[in-house]
Amino acid sequence: MHWDFNTSGLISARRKLRHGRRIFVTTCALAVISLPAFGQDAGSTSETEPAGKTEQLRRQIVDKGLAFLAKEGQSEQGTFSDKVGPGVTALAITSALRNGQATDDPMVAEGLKALEGYVKPDGGIYGNGRLKNYETCVAMVCFAEANKTGKYNQTLKRAKEFVTGIQYGEGTKDPSDPWYGGVGYGGAGRPDLSNTAYMIEALRAVETPASDPAIQRALVFISRCQNLDSEFNDTQFADKVDDGGFYYEIPTTKIDPSTSEERFTPNGGLRSYGSMGYTGLKSMIFAGLTKEDPRVKAAQKWIQDHYSVEKNPGMGSAGLYYYYHTFAAALDAAGLKTVADSEGTQHDWKADLVAELAERQNEDGSWSNDNQRWFENDKNLATSFALMALGHCQ
């Protein structure tokens, strides 16, 4: 699921230290060639080459993060933060598998066994049902990572049928409806970009082709979540911001811009923000769009204009670790080695991200967000997102 572009808090001593460390790691680890393009595509690297400083640092912080999850994060039942359902358990085990842990590793084996206990008769993999799409999708990705022997083939087949069954399709929404193709946390109700992207990723994880009808329906919804005045977005919001970024949801009732400066622009547009920008780009790649598509070009321009590893653009510290995960997943899926910022400076995004996460890691090996929004103050969740991001930095 790769293609490449190949086209020519506190302002304090801590921030200064983080900035200095990032410069040090980036400078020492690799030389970046500046090109007048969005990014430089990644070339192949010999497995016999010694690890550079960035990779050495990545391994160090990954080892500390995995040790935290194993020693402090996992319950006696094999779960992680199970008060919110199986989602964090799925993310934690996926993060371990993507960073080289085997399925017979004690933490992984216990986590997989615990996750198996959430499989429902209807094929879903969830807790109380409130988050059944999200939880099933992240569980599918986890089981797919652990499925080298085919142990989870039947579980994944039924889970695929479940998530595609709760998507808004022709049976529930007309293709002209703004919500067509989308899915929300629990299936019925308002769909959103994040949950629709989780579904696409889960489907691709079980080797569903990009041309699959469910993925193409989802692409319709995702295209309507992009701030782009084009044939692909026929909502009232398409031309109000028109910056190529993405927003979380599509309102179907009249909005009052004065109610939320964070969400709305004065003219009634929907503000783009970082984690949704990378989520949108990644989903378009997984849905088969090429670098020549105008939606992709607009998304990459927004990313270029808002490149950052210090904040979630448009949201600050809110959802920062989810942002890191989407940032790394999208750029890895795009096959990029570097990303140009708004001034044309090329950034080795892996080196930048590894250095930033090394600075943010807690003494106990975990990560956590002082901003409690979206539960990122939970160490298990933030650590899982950080480790998943680091898995894309290899």
LOSE-804066 format. One line per 10 residues: number of its first residue (from 1); their letters; for each residue z, y, x of N, C-alpha, C. Coordinates in steps of 0.1 Angstrom, whole numbers, plus 2048, in hexadecimal, padded with zeros to 3 digits. Example, Ala and Ser with C-alpha at 12.3 -4.5 7.8 and 13.67 -1.06 7.14 Angstrom:
<kelos>
1	as	84E 7C7 884 84E 7D3 87B 84E 7DF 884 | 847 7EA 880 847 7F5 889 84F 800 881
</kelos>
This chain:
<kelos>
1	mhwdfntsgl	800 7F4 808 800 800 800 800 80C 809 | 7F7 80D 812 7F6 818 81B 7E8 81E 81A | 7E7 82B 81B 7DB 832 820 7E0 83E 828 | 7D7 843 830 7DB 84F 838 7D2 85B 835 | 7D8 866 837 7D0 873 834 7C5 875 83E | 7C8 874 84B 7BF 876 856 7B6 882 853 | 7BB 88D 84E 7B4 899 84C 7B9 8A3 856 | 7AA 8A9 85E 7AD 8B2 869 7B6 8B8 864 | 905 8F0 811 901 8F0 81E 906 8FC 825 | 901 8FB 831 909 906 837 901 90B 843
11	isarrklrhg	8FF 918 844 8F9 91D 850 904 91F 85A | 906 915 862 912 915 86B 90F 90E 877 | 91A 90C 87F 918 905 88C 913 8F7 889 | 917 8F1 87E 913 8E3 87B 904 8E3 879 | 8FE 8ED 872 8F0 8ED 870 8E8 8EF 87D | 8EE 8F8 886 8E8 8FB 893 8E8 8EE 89C | 8F4 8E6 89B 8F5 8DA 8A2 8EA 8D0 89E | 8E9 8CF 890 8DF 8C6 88A 8D1 8C9 88F | 8CE 8D6 88F 8C1 8DB 893 8BE 8D8 8A1 | 8C8 8DA 8AA 8C7 8D7 8B8 8C5 8C8 8BA
21	rrifvttcal	8CC 8C0 8B3 8CB 8B2 8B5 8BD 8AD 8B1 | 8B8 8B3 8A6 8AB 8AF 8A1 8A0 8B3 8AB | 8A1 8BF 8B1 898 8C3 8BB 898 8BA 8C7 | 8A5 8B6 8CB 8A6 8AD 8D7 8A0 8A0 8D5 | 8A3 89A 8C9 89D 88C 8C7 88E 88D 8C6 | 889 897 8BE 87B 898 8BD 874 89A 8CA | 879 8A3 8D2 873 8A6 8DF 873 89A 8E8 | 87F 893 8E9 880 888 8F2 879 87C 8EE | 878 87A 8E1 873 86D 8DC 864 86D 8DC | 85D 877 8D8 84F 877 8D7 848 884 8D8
31	avislpafgq	83C 884 8DC 834 890 8DD 82B 891 8D1 | 82B 89C 8CA 823 89D 8BD 817 8A6 8C0 | 80C 8A1 8BD 7FF 8A9 8BF 7FD 8B1 8B3 | 7FB 8BE 8B4 7F9 8C7 8A9 7EA 8C7 8A5 | 7E8 8C5 898 7DB 8C5 892 7DB 8CE 886 | 7D0 8D4 883 7CF 8DD 878 7CD 8D5 86B | 7D6 8CC 868 7D5 8C3 85C 7E2 8C1 856 | 7E2 8BA 84A 7EF 8B7 844 7F7 8AE 84D | 7F1 8A4 852 7F9 89B 85B 7F0 892 863 | 7F6 88C 86D 7EF 883 876 7F3 875 872
41	dagstsetep	7E9 86C 871 7EB 85F 86C 7F2 857 877 | 7F9 84D 873 801 844 87C 7F8 83A 882 | 7F8 838 88F 7F1 82E 896 7F9 821 898 | 7F4 817 89D 7FB 80A 89F 803 80C 8AC | 80F 805 8AC 818 805 8B7 81A 7F7 8BC | 819 7F4 8C9 81B 7E7 8CE 82A 7E3 8CC | 82C 7D6 8C8 83A 7D2 8C6 841 7CF 8D3 | 839 7CF 8DE 83F 7CD 8EB 844 7DA 8F1 | 840 7E5 8EC 845 7F2 8F2 854 7F4 8F0 | 85B 7F9 8FA 869 7FC 8F8 86B 806 8ED
51	agkteqlrrq	876 805 8E7 87A 80E 8DC 87C 81C 8E2 | 876 826 8DB 879 834 8E0 886 839 8DB | 88A 845 8DF 897 84A 8DC 899 84B 8CD | 88F 84F 8C5 890 850 8B7 893 842 8B1 | 88C 838 8B5 88E 82B 8B0 89C 825 8B4 | 8A0 829 8C0 8AE 824 8C4 8B8 82B 8BC | 8B7 838 8B9 8C0 83F 8B0 8C0 839 8A2 | 8B4 836 89D 8B2 831 890 8BA 823 88F | 8B8 81B 899 8BF 80E 898 8CE 80F 899 | 8D3 819 8A1 8E1 81B 8A2 8E7 81F 894
61	ivdkglafla	8E1 829 88E 8E7 82D 881 8E4 823 876 | 8D9 81C 876 8D7 811 86D 8E2 806 86E | 8E5 802 87A 8F0 7F8 87C 8FD 7FD 877 | 900 80A 879 90D 80F 874 90D 80F 865 | 901 813 85F 901 814 850 902 806 84A | 8FB 7FC 850 8FC 7EE 84B 90A 7E9 84C | 910 7EC 857 91E 7E7 859 927 7ED 84F | 925 7FA 84B 92D 800 841 92B 7F8 833 | 91F 7F6 830 91C 7EF 823 923 7E1 823 | 922 7DA 82E 927 7CD 82E 937 7CC 82E
71	kegqseqgtf	93D 7D6 835 94B 7D5 837 953 7DD 82C | 94D 7E8 828 954 7F2 81F 94D 7F3 811 | 940 7F1 811 939 7F4 804 939 7E9 7FA | 938 7DC 7FF 936 7D1 7F6 943 7CC 7F1 | 942 7C9 7E4 94E 7C3 7DD 94F 7B4 7DF | 95A 7AE 7DB 95C 7A0 7DD 952 798 7D4 | 94C 79F 7CA 942 799 7C1 934 79A 7C7 | 933 7A1 7D2 926 7A3 7D9 91E 7AF 7D4 | 924 7B7 7CB 91E 7C3 7C6 922 7CF 7CE | 91A 7DA 7CB 91D 7E7 7D0 91E 7F1 7C5
81	sdkvgpgvta	929 7F8 7C3 92B 802 7B9 926 7FD 7AB | 92B 7F1 7A8 926 7EB 79B 92B 7F2 78F | 934 7FB 790 938 803 784 92D 80A 77E | 922 80C 785 916 813 780 90B 809 77E | 90E 7FC 77E 904 7F2 77C 8FE 7EC 789 | 8F3 7E4 789 8EE 7DD 794 8E5 7E5 79D | 8E2 7F2 799 8D8 7FA 7A1 8DC 7FC 7AF | 8E8 800 7B2 8EC 802 7C0 8EC 7F5 7C8 | 8F0 7EA 7C2 8F0 7DE 7C9 8E1 7DA 7CD | 8D8 7DC 7C4 8CA 7DA 7C8 8C5 7E3 7D3
91	laitsalrng	8C9 7F0 7D2 8C5 7F9 7DD 8CB 7F5 7EA | 8D8 7F2 7EA 8DF 7EE 7F7 8D8 7E2 7FD | 8D6 7D8 7F5 8D0 7CC 7FB 8C2 7CE 800 | 8BA 7D6 7F8 8AD 7D9 7FC 8AD 7E1 80A | 8B6 7EA 80B 8B7 7F2 818 8BB 7E9 823 | 8C3 7DE 821 8C6 7D5 82C 8BA 7CD 830 | 8B2 7C7 826 8A7 7BF 828 89C 7C7 82F | 89A 7D4 82C 890 7DC 832 893 7E1 840 | 8A0 7DE 843 8A4 7E2 851 8A7 7D5 859 | 8A0 7CA 855 8A1 7BE 85E 8AB 7B3 85B
101	qatddpmvae	8B3 7B5 851 8BD 7AB 84D 8B6 7A0 846 | 8BA 793 849 8B5 788 843 8BB 784 836 | 8B5 77C 82E 8BA 779 821 8C7 770 822 | 8C9 76A 82E 8D5 762 82F 8E1 76A 836 | 8DE 777 838 8E9 77F 83D 8F4 77F 832 | 900 77E 835 90B 77D 82B 90B 788 820 | 909 795 825 909 7A0 81B 8FD 79F 812 | 8F1 79C 818 8E5 79B 810 8E6 78F 806 | 8EA 783 80B 8EB 778 803 8F4 77A 7F7 | 900 780 7FA 90A 782 7EF 904 78D 7E5
111	glkalegyvk	8FD 797 7EA 8F8 7A1 7E2 8ED 79B 7D9 | 8E4 793 7DE 8D9 78D 7D6 8DF 784 7CB | 8EA 77C 7CF 8F0 774 7C5 8F6 77C 7BA | 8FC 787 7BD 902 790 7B3 8F7 796 7AA | 8EC 79A 7B0 8E1 7A0 7A9 8DB 796 79F | 8DA 789 7A3 8D5 77F 79A 8DD 77E 78D | 8EA 781 78E 8F3 781 782 8EF 78B 778 | 8E7 795 77B 8E3 79F 771 8D6 79C 76A | 8CF 791 76E 8C3 78E 767 8C5 78A 759 | 8BE 790 750 8C0 78F 741 8B6 786 73B
121	pdggiygngr	8B9 780 72F 8AF 777 728 8A2 77E 725 | 8A2 78B 724 895 792 721 88D 795 72D | 892 791 739 88A 793 745 88F 79F 74D | 896 7A8 747 89C 7B3 74E 8A7 7B0 757 | 8AA 7B9 760 8B5 7B6 76A 8BD 7C3 76A | 8C8 7C3 762 8CF 7CF 75F 8DD 7CC 75B | 8E5 7D7 75A 8F3 7D6 755 8F4 7D8 746 | 8F9 7E4 742 8FC 7E6 734 8F0 7EA 72C | 8E5 7EC 733 8D8 7EF 72C 8D4 7FE 72C | 8DE 806 72F 8DB 815 72F 8D0 818 73A
131	lknyetcvam	8D0 811 745 8C7 814 750 8BD 808 752 | 8B9 801 748 8B3 7F4 74A 8A5 7F5 751 | 89E 800 74F 891 801 757 894 803 766 | 89C 80D 769 8A0 810 777 8A6 804 77E | 8B0 7FE 778 8B6 7F3 77E 8AD 7E7 780 | 8A5 7E4 776 89B 7D9 778 891 7DC 783 | 88D 7E8 784 883 7EB 78E 888 7EA 79C | 894 7F0 79E 89A 7EF 7AC 89E 7E1 7AF | 8A2 7D9 7A5 8A4 7CB 7A8 898 7C3 7AB | 88D 7C6 7A4 880 7C0 7A7 87C 7C2 7B6
141	vcfaeanktg	87D 7CF 7BB 87A 7D2 7C8 883 7CA 7D2 | 890 7C8 7CF 899 7C1 7D7 895 7B2 7D7 | 893 7AC 7CC 890 79E 7CB 882 79B 7D2 | 879 7A5 7D1 86C 7A3 7D7 86D 7A3 7E7 | 876 7AC 7EC 879 7AC 7FA 87F 79F 7FF | 886 798 7F6 88D 78B 7FA 885 77F 7F6 | 879 780 7F2 872 775 7EB 868 76E 7F4 | 86A 76D 801 861 766 80A 85F 758 806 | 869 751 801 868 743 7FD 863 741 7EF | 862 74C 7E7 85D 74B 7D9 869 748 7D0
151	kynqtlkrak	875 749 7D5 881 746 7CC 881 74E 7C0 | 87D 75B 7C1 87E 764 7B5 871 766 7AD | 867 75D 7AF 85B 75F 7A9 85C 760 799 | 863 758 793 864 758 785 86C 764 780 | 877 767 787 87F 773 784 876 77F 785 | 86E 781 78F 866 78C 790 85B 78D 786 | 855 781 782 84B 781 778 850 786 76B | 85C 782 767 862 786 75A 867 794 75B | 86B 799 766 870 7A7 768 864 7B0 767 | 858 7AC 76C 84C 7B4 76B 848 7B5 75C
161	efvtgiqyge	849 7AB 755 845 7AB 747 84F 7B4 73F | 85B 7B4 744 866 7BC 73D 863 7CB 73F | 861 7CF 74C 85F 7DE 74E 852 7E3 748 | 847 7DB 749 83B 7E0 743 83C 7E0 734 | 845 7D8 72F 846 7D8 720 84E 7E4 71A | 856 7EA 723 85D 7F6 71E 856 803 722 | 84B 802 729 843 80E 72C 83C 814 71F | 83B 821 71E 833 827 713 824 824 715 | 81F 81B 70D 811 818 70D 80A 81A 700 | 7FE 814 6FF 7F6 817 6F2 7FE 813 6E6
171	gtkdpsdpwy	807 809 6E7 80E 805 6DB 819 80E 6D6 | 81D 817 6DF 828 820 6DB 824 82F 6DC | 81A 832 6E5 816 840 6E6 807 841 6E8 | 801 84B 6E2 7F3 84D 6E3 7F0 853 6F1 | 7E5 850 6F8 7E3 855 705 7E3 864 706 | 7E2 86B 6FB 7E2 87A 6FC 7F1 87F 6FC | 7FA 876 6F9 808 87A 6F9 80D 87C 707 | 814 887 70A 819 88A 717 822 87F 71D | 828 877 715 831 86D 71A 82A 85F 71C | 81D 85F 719 816 852 71B 816 84E 729
181	ggvgyggagr	819 841 72B 819 83B 739 826 83C 740 | 82F 844 73B 83C 846 741 847 83C 73D | 852 83C 743 85D 834 740 86A 83B 745 | 875 83A 73D 881 840 741 88B 836 746 | 898 83A 747 8A2 832 74D 8A4 825 744 | 8A4 827 737 8A7 81B 72F 89B 817 726 | 88F 81B 729 884 818 722 881 822 717 | 887 820 70B 885 829 700 88B 837 704 | 885 841 6FE 88A 84F 701 881 856 70B | 885 861 710 87D 86A 719 87A 863 726
191	pdlsntaymi	86D 862 729 869 85D 736 86B 867 741 | 86B 863 74D 86C 86C 759 864 867 765 | 861 870 76E 859 86D 779 861 862 782 | 86E 864 784 875 85B 78D 874 84D 788 | 878 84B 77C 878 83D 776 86A 837 776 | 860 83F 773 852 83A 773 84E 836 781 | 852 83E 78B 84F 83B 798 856 82E 79D | 862 82C 798 869 81F 79B 861 813 796 | 85C 815 78A 854 80A 784 848 807 78C | 841 811 790 835 80F 798 838 808 7A5
201	ealravetpa	843 80C 7AC 847 806 7B8 84A 7F7 7B6 | 852 7F5 7AB 855 7E7 7A8 849 7DE 7A5 | 83F 7E4 79E 833 7DC 79B 82B 7D9 7A8 | 82A 7E3 7B1 823 7E1 7BD 82B 7D7 7C6 | 838 7D7 7C5 840 7CE 7CD 83E 7C0 7CA | 83A 7BD 7BE 836 7AF 7BA 827 7AD 7BA | 820 7B5 7C2 812 7B4 7C5 809 7B6 7B9 | 80E 7BF 7B0 805 7C3 7A5 7FB 7CD 7AA | 7EE 7CB 7A7 7E4 7D4 7AD 7E5 7E2 7A7 | 7E0 7EC 7AF 7E1 7FA 7AA 7D9 7FB 79D
211	sdpaiqralv	7CF 7F3 79B 7C6 7F4 78F 7CC 7EF 783 | 7D8 7E9 784 7DF 7E3 778 7E1 7EE 76D | 7DE 7EA 761 7DF 7F4 756 7ED 7FB 755 | 7F8 7F4 758 805 7FB 757 806 806 762 | 801 803 76E 801 80D 779 7F8 818 775 | 7EC 816 770 7E3 820 76C 7E9 829 761 | 7F0 823 757 7F6 82B 74D 801 834 753 | 808 82E 75C 813 836 763 80D 842 76B | 801 840 771 7FB 84A 778 7F7 856 76F | 7F4 853 762 7F1 85E 759 7FD 866 757
221	fisrcqnlds	809 860 755 815 867 753 819 86F 760 | 817 869 76B 81B 870 778 812 87C 77A | 805 87A 777 7FC 886 779 800 891 770 | 806 88E 764 80A 899 75B 818 89F 760 | 81E 899 76A 82A 89E 76F 827 8A7 77C | 81B 8A9 77F 817 8B1 78A 813 8BF 786 | 819 8C9 78E 815 8D7 78B 808 8D9 791 | 7FE 8D5 789 7F0 8D7 78E 7E7 8D9 781 | 7E0 8E4 782 7D7 8E8 777 7CA 8E0 779 | 7C9 8D4 773 7BD 8CC 775 7BB 8C3 769
231	efndtqfadk	7B0 8BB 769 7AD 8B3 75E 7B7 8A8 75C | 7C0 8A5 766 7C9 89B 765 7D7 89F 75E | 7D9 8AC 75D 7E5 8B1 756 7E1 8BA 74B | 7E2 8B4 73F 7DE 8BC 733 7EA 8C1 72B | 7F6 8C2 732 802 8C7 72C 802 8D6 72D | 80B 8DC 725 80C 8EB 725 811 8F1 732 | 816 8E8 73B 81C 8EC 747 813 8EC 753 | 807 8E7 752 7FE 8E4 75D 7FB 8F1 765 | 7F9 8FC 75F 7F4 908 766 7FF 912 768 | 80C 90F 764 816 91A 765 81C 91B 773
241	vddggfyyei	81C 911 77B 821 911 789 815 90E 792 | 80E 903 78F 802 8FF 796 803 8FF 7A6 | 80E 8F9 7AB 810 8F9 7B9 80E 8EB 7BF | 80A 8E1 7B7 808 8D4 7BC 814 8CB 7BD | 820 8D0 7BA 82C 8C8 7BA 82E 8C1 7AD | 83A 8BB 7AC 83C 8B3 7A0 84A 8B6 79A | 84B 8B4 78D 857 8B6 785 85C 8A9 77F | 868 8A8 77B 86F 89C 778 86B 896 76A | 869 89F 760 867 89B 753 85D 8A5 74C | 857 8A0 740 84E 8A9 739 855 8AC 72B
251	pttkidpsts	85A 8B8 72A 860 8BC 71D 855 8BB 712 | 859 8B7 706 850 8B7 6FB 855 8C0 6F0 | 85F 8C7 6F2 864 8D2 6E9 864 8DF 6F0 | 865 8EA 6E8 864 8F7 6EE 870 8F9 6F8 | 86D 8FF 703 877 902 70D 87B 911 70E | 887 913 712 88B 921 714 88E 923 723 | 884 929 72B 886 92A 739 893 930 73E | 89A 938 735 8A6 93F 739 8B2 935 73A | 8B0 929 734 8BB 91F 734 8BD 918 741 | 8B3 918 74A 8B5 912 757 8AB 917 761
261	eerftpnggl	8B0 920 76A 8A8 925 775 8A4 91A 77E | 8AC 910 780 8A9 905 789 89D 8FD 784 | 89C 8FB 777 891 8F2 771 884 8FA 76E | 886 906 769 87B 90D 763 877 91A 76B | 86B 91E 76A 866 92B 770 867 935 764 | 867 942 767 867 94C 75C 85C 94B 752 | 850 946 756 845 945 74D 845 937 746 | 850 930 747 850 923 73F 84B 917 747 | 849 918 754 844 90D 75C 850 904 760 | 84D 8F9 765 857 8EF 76A 857 8EF 779
271	rsygsmgytg	862 8F2 77F 862 8F3 78E 860 8E6 795 | 859 8E6 79F 857 8DA 7A8 863 8D9 7B1 | 866 8CD 7B5 870 8CB 7BF 86E 8BF 7C8 | 875 8BF 7D3 872 8B6 7DE 871 8A7 7DB | 87C 8A1 7D6 87C 893 7D3 871 88F 7C9 | 86E 897 7C0 863 894 7B6 856 896 7BD | 854 89F 7C6 847 8A0 7CD 844 894 7D5 | 84D 88E 7DC 84B 882 7E4 849 876 7DB | 851 876 7D0 850 86B 7C6 842 86B 7C0 | 83D 877 7BD 830 877 7B7 825 873 7C1
281	lksmifaglt	826 877 7CD 81C 874 7D7 81C 864 7D9 | 828 85F 7DB 829 850 7DD 823 849 7D2 | 826 84D 7C6 821 846 7BA 812 846 7B9 | 80C 852 7BC 7FE 853 7BC 7F7 84A 7C6 | 7FE 848 7D2 7F9 83F 7DC 7F9 831 7D7 | 805 82D 7D1 806 820 7CC 7FD 81D 7C0 | 7F9 828 7B9 7F0 826 7AE 7E1 826 7B2 | 7DF 827 7BF 7D1 826 7C4 7C9 832 7C6 | 7CF 83E 7C5 7C8 84A 7C8 7C5 84C 7D7 | 7BA 852 7DA 7B7 854 7E8 7BA 862 7EC
291	kedprvkaaq	7B9 865 7F9 7BC 872 7FF 7B3 87D 7FA | 7A7 879 7F4 79E 882 7F0 7A0 887 7E1 | 7A9 880 7DB 7AC 884 7CD 7B3 892 7CC | 7AF 89B 7C3 7B5 8A8 7C3 7C4 8A8 7C0 | 7C9 89E 7B9 7D7 89D 7B7 7DF 89A 7C4 | 7D9 892 7CC 7DF 88E 7D9 7DE 89B 7E2 | 7D3 8A1 7E3 7D2 8AD 7EB 7DC 8B8 7E7 | 7DE 8BA 7DA 7E7 8C4 7D6 7F6 8BF 7D9 | 7F9 8B2 7D8 806 8AE 7DB 809 8AF 7EA | 7FF 8AC 7F2 801 8AD 801 803 8BC 805
301	kwiqdhysve	7FC 8C5 7FE 7FD 8D3 801 80C 8D8 7FD | 811 8D3 7F2 81F 8D7 7EE 828 8D2 7F9 | 826 8C6 7FD 82F 8C0 808 82E 8C8 814 | 822 8CC 818 820 8D4 824 828 8E1 823 | 828 8E7 817 82E 8F4 815 83D 8F3 814 | 843 8E7 812 851 8E6 80F 857 8DB 818 | 852 8D9 824 857 8CE 82D 865 8D2 831 | 86E 8C8 82F 87C 8CA 834 883 8BC 834 | 88C 8BB 83E 895 8B0 83E 8A4 8B4 83D | 8A6 8C1 83B 8B3 8C7 839 8B7 8C9 82B
311	knpgmgsagl	8AE 8C8 822 8B1 8CB 813 8A7 8C4 80B | 8AA 8C2 7FE 8A0 8BE 7F4 89A 8CA 7EF | 88E 8CE 7F3 888 8DB 7EF 888 8DD 7E0 | 88D 8E8 7DC 88F 8EC 7CE 89C 8E7 7C8 | 8A3 8DE 7CF 8B0 8D9 7CA 8BB 8DB 7D4 | 8B9 8DF 7E0 8C3 8E0 7EA 8C9 8D3 7EE | 8D6 8D1 7EC 8DD 8C5 7F0 8DD 8BB 7E4 | 8D9 8BE 7D9 8D9 8B5 7CD 8CF 8AA 7CF | 8D3 89E 7CE 8CA 893 7CF 8C4 891 7DD | 8CB 895 7E7 8C6 896 7F5 8C2 888 7FA
321	yyyyhtfaaa	8CA 87E 7F8 8C7 871 7FE 8BC 86A 7F6 | 8BB 86C 7E9 8AF 867 7E2 8A3 86E 7E7 | 8A4 87B 7EA 899 882 7F0 895 87C 7FE | 89F 879 806 89B 873 813 893 866 811 | 898 85E 807 891 851 804 883 854 800 | 881 85D 7F6 873 85F 7F1 86A 866 7FC | 870 86F 804 869 875 80F 863 86B 819 | 86C 861 81D 868 857 827 85E 84D 821 | 861 849 814 858 83F 80E 84A 844 80C | 849 851 808 83C 857 805 834 859 812
331	ldaaglktva	83A 85E 81C 833 861 829 830 854 830 | 838 84A 82E 835 83C 834 829 836 82C | 82A 837 81F 81E 832 817 811 839 81A | 812 846 81E 806 84D 821 802 84A 82F | 80A 843 837 806 83F 845 806 84B 84F | 80E 855 84C 80E 861 854 818 860 860 | 814 865 86B 81D 866 877 824 874 877 | 81C 87E 874 821 88B 874 81D 892 867 | 825 89D 864 822 8A6 858 822 8B4 85D | 818 8BB 859 817 8CA 85C 81F 8D2 852
341	dsegtqhdwk	827 8DC 857 82E 8E4 84E 825 8F0 84A | 82A 8F9 842 823 904 83D 81D 90D 848 | 822 90D 854 81D 915 85F 814 90D 868 | 811 900 864 808 8F8 86C 80E 8F0 877 | 81C 8F1 878 823 8EA 883 824 8DB 87E | 820 8D2 887 821 8C4 884 82F 8BF 887 | 834 8B7 87E 842 8B1 87F 841 8A2 87F | 847 89C 889 849 88D 888 854 88B 87E | 850 887 872 85A 886 867 864 87B 86A | 860 870 870 86A 866 873 875 86B 87C
351	adlvaelaer	871 871 887 87B 877 891 884 881 88A | 87E 88A 882 886 894 87B 890 88D 872 | 88C 883 86A 894 87D 861 89F 875 867 | 89C 86D 872 8A6 866 879 8B1 86F 87F | 8AD 87A 885 8B6 883 88B 8BF 889 880 | 8B9 88D 875 8C1 893 86A 8CB 889 864 | 8C7 87D 862 8D0 873 85C 8DB 86F 867 | 8D8 86F 873 8E2 86C 87E 8ED 877 87D | 8E9 883 87B 8F2 88E 87A 8FB 88E 86E | 8F5 889 863 8FC 888 856 905 87C 854
361	qnedgswsnd	903 872 85D 90B 866 85B 91A 868 85D | 921 862 854 930 862 855 935 859 860 | 942 85C 864 948 854 86F 948 845 86C | 94A 842 85F 94B 834 85B 93E 82D 85A | 933 834 85D 925 82E 85C 91E 831 84F | 925 837 846 91F 839 839 918 847 839 | 911 849 82E 90D 857 82A 912 85A 81C | 914 867 81A 918 86C 80D 914 87A 80B | 914 87E 7FF 910 88C 7FC 91B 893 7F5 | 91F 89F 7FB 929 8A7 7F5 925 8AC 7E7
371	nqrwfendkn	918 8AD 7E5 913 8B0 7D7 914 8A4 7CF | 91C 8A3 7C5 91E 897 7BD 913 894 7B3 | 90A 89D 7B1 8FF 89B 7A7 8F8 88E 7AA | 8F5 887 7A0 8EE 87A 7A0 8F5 870 7A8 | 902 871 7A9 90B 866 7AE 90A 864 7BD | 904 86E 7C4 902 86D 7D3 90E 86F 7DB | 919 872 7D4 926 872 7DC 92B 864 7DE | 925 85A 7D7 928 84C 7D8 922 847 7E6 | 92A 843 7EF 925 83F 7FC 91B 833 7FC | 91D 82A 7F3 914 81F 7F2 906 823 7EE
381	latsfalmal	905 82C 7E5 8F8 831 7E0 8F1 839 7EB | 8F8 843 7F0 8F3 84C 7FB 8EF 844 807 | 8F7 83A 80B 8F5 832 817 8E8 82A 815 | 8E7 824 809 8DB 81C 806 8CE 824 806 | 8CF 830 800 8C3 839 801 8C0 83C 810 | 8CA 840 818 8C8 843 826 8C2 837 82D | 8C7 82C 82B 8C2 820 832 8B4 81C 82E | 8B1 81E 821 8A3 81C 81C 899 826 823 | 89E 832 824 895 83C 82B 893 838 839 | 89E 834 840 89D 830 84E 894 823 850
391	ghcq	894 81B 846 88B 80F 846 87C 813 847 | 879 81F 842 86B 824 843 868 82B 850 | 872 82D 859 871 834 865 86F 82B 871 | 86C 81F 86F 86A 815 87A 85C 817 880
</kelos>
